[in-house]
C-alpha cells in the first residue's frame, strides 16, 4: 500500500501550519497542495505559502469560481491512478475561533468529508486548531504518535493498521483497545494498548489521548476504521460519529477516517 498525500488549504493559518507538518510526516516528506480562491480567502496566500514552505510543495492556486469539490476529486483521481495499491490521504486543516459543532457542520470541509467518505482508496485526515491568529504561530510538534482504534479484529481494523504502518519519519504506531479484549493482539501485527473503558467510549478515548498529548511537543493521530454499509455507504454509524464529535476540537489530535465497505 502506497500513501500519497493531498492537502486542501483554505488559508495559511495555525491549522494549516499543523497540517503541513503532518502531511510531511505521513507523506515521507512530499505532498501536493491546492487552494481555491474565493471572496473571503487570502489574496496573498501564494507568496506567503512559498515563503513559509520554501516553495516545496508549490501551492496550486485555482481561480475564483472554481468548484473546490471537483478540484479535490480530480486531484485525488490523478494521485490514485499511479497504481492499484495507492491510497490518497486528503488532509483538511480546519481552524475554529471557538468550539461549535454547528459552525463545523456549516463549513465547506464538512460537505467535502461526506463526499470523500465514499471515494475508493481515500482517507480523510482532520487537522483542527482553535485559534484567533490568522497566520502560523511558529510551533509544531516534534513527535507523531499513531493510534489505531481496534475495537475488534476484522478486515476494517486490519486495513487501518496496514495504512498506519506505511507512515514514514519514525512515527510510533500502536493500536488501542478499550475494555476487555477477546482476541489475540499478536494477530494484528502492531503492539496493542489495553485501556480502561468507562460508560462512554468518547470519554475513554479522551483520557487515553490526553495522557499522550500532555507533552507540548507531541501530536496524536487517531486512526478510525469506519465501517460502511454496502447499500447505504453515506450512513455513518453512531460509534464513528460519537468518536469524531469528541475529538473534533481536541488540541494536538488528528483524526483519520479509514472507510471500509464490506461486500455483505
N, C-alpha and C positions, 0 to 999 in steps of 0.2 A: 504494500500500500504506500503510495507516494502522496505526500501532502503538499498542495500548493495553496498560497495564501493571497486573498484579495481584501484590501482594506477600503471601505467606503467612508470617506471623511466629509462631514458637513462643515467642519471648522478646524482650525488648528488651536485647540484649547487643552485643558488639563486631561480630558478624556482621550483626546487624540494622541497626546503625548504618551499616555499609558498604552494605547492601542498600538502605536508604532513600536514601542519596546516589546510588547507581547508578540506582534507579528514577526519581528526579527527572531525572537526566541523559538517560535514553533515552525518558522519557515526556513530554518537553517541559515538565517541572515538575509534572505531575499524575499520580497513580496511585491505585489502590484498594488497601486493605489489610484483611486479615482474620486473625482469631485464633480458634482453637477451644480453649476452656478444658478442662483435664484435671486429673488428680490431682496432677501434678507441675509444673503451669505456674504462672506468676506471677499471683496473685490481684489484684495492684495494677497490672497492665500497662496497663489502660485509662487511668488517671490519669497514669502515668509516660509513656505514649506521647503524651498530649496536651501534657504539659509539654515533652517533647523536640521534638516536631514543630510546636508552636504550634497544634495542632488541625487541621492540614492535611497529609495527609488524616485524616479520622476513622478510628479503628480499629474495624472491625466485629467485636465480640466475640460469639462463639456460645457457648451454654451447654455444660456438661459432658455427655458422652454423645452429642454431635453427631458424625456421621460426617464427618471432616475431608476425606476424598477427595471425598465428594459435594458438600460446600460449595464446594471449589475448582472442581469441574467445573461446578456451577451458575453460579458467578461468571464462569467462562470463557465459558459459553454466553451469558450476558447481554451481556458485552462484545463477543463475536464477532458477535452478532446486529445490531450497529449498522450494519454494511454488509458487502457481499460481499468487500470487499478489506481487512477489518480482520484484523490479526494480533494475537494476545494473547501477551504475554511474561509468563510466570509466574516471578517472582523468588523464589528459595528461599535465605534465609540459613541457613548451617549452621556452627555453632560446635563445634569439637572441642577437647578438652584435650590430645590427642596425635595423631600420625599413625597411624591404624589403619583399614585397608581393611575389616576385619571389623566394626568398630564402625559405619563408614559404611553398610555393607550392611544393618545391622540397624535403621537409623533409618527412621521413617515416611516421610521425604522420599525415600528410595530407591524405595519402592513407588510413591509418587506420581509420581516421574520416569518410571518404567517405564510407568505408565498414561498419562501425558500424551504420551508419545512417539508414540502412535497417534491422538492427537486432531488433527483437521484445524485448520490455521492456528494452531498453538500452538508457541511457542518456550520452552524451559526454560533459565533462567539461574541457575547456581550461584554464590552469593557466600559463599565459605568464610572461616573465620578459626580460627586455632589460638590459644586464649587461655583463661586461667582466670578472667579478670574477667567477672562476670555482669552488667555494665552497660556502657553506651557509654564509650569511653575518651577521647572528645573530640577525635578526629583523623580526618579523612577526606582522600582525595586532592584535588588541585586540578585535575588533568588526567585525561582519559579517552582512551586510545589504543585504537582498534578495529582488530583484525587478522583478516581472513578467511583461513582456511586454504584455499588454492587449489591443490589437488593437480593438478587438470585443469580444462579449460574445458568445462563441461557444465551442464545446467539446474539441478542441485543447487547448484553454485558460483554461478551467476548469481543464483539466488534468495537465497542467503546475502548476496551483495553488495547486492542490492536492499533487503533488510531492513536491513543495516547503514547504508546511505546515508540511511535515514529517521530516524536519530538526530538530535536537536536539540542545542542548547547547545554547538555548536562542536566536537563530538567529531572527532578526527582518524581518518579511515577509510582504510585501505590493505589490500591483500591481500598474502599472503606465500606464496612457493613455495619448497620445499626441493629442492635438487638441480638437474639440468639441465631447463630448461623448453623444451617443444617447441611452444608456442602463443604467439600474439601478445598481449602484455599490453594493447595498445590496445583489444582486443575486450572487455575486462572492464569498462571504464568507470571504474576507480579505479587509482591508482598501485599497482604491484606490486613488492615487495621480493624479490629473488632471494637466498636464504640457502643456505649450505652444508648438505649433508646427510651425517650420519655413518651408521654401520651401523644405528643405532636412531633412528627418526623422533622418538620422545619426547625423546631427548637433544638433538636438533637444535632442537626447539621450545623446550625449557627454556633452552638457550643464547641463543636469539633473544629470548625474553620477558624474561630476566633482564637483558639489556642495556638494556631499556626501563624495567624496574622498579627499576633501580639508584638512581634518584632517588626520594626518600621521598614525593614529592607526586604520583606517577603510578600509575594503575591501568591494567591492560591487559585489554581484553575480547577474548578469543579466540573467534571465531565459527566453529563447526564445522559444515560441511554433512554431515548424517548421512543416508546413502542407505539406504532401507529396501526390503526385498524385498517385492514386491506380495502374495505368498501367505503370507509369514511376516514381517509387519511388526514383530513383537517380537524377531525375531532380529537382533542387532546385530553389525556387522562387527568383526573383530578390530582393525582400524586405529582405529576410533572408540573402542572400549573402551580400547585402549592409551593414546590421547591423553587420555581422561578420567581414567584412572588416574594418569598422570604429572602432571596439572595440578590434581588434587583438593585437595591441601594446599599448593599454591604460593602464597606471600604475594603480595597485590596483583594476583592474576589471577582474572578472572571468566570462566567458560566458558559460552557459549551454544550450545545444540544446535539446529540448524535441520533438522528432519526433512524428507526429500524422498522421496516414494514414486512411482516410475515406474509406468507402466501396462503395462510389458512385463517 
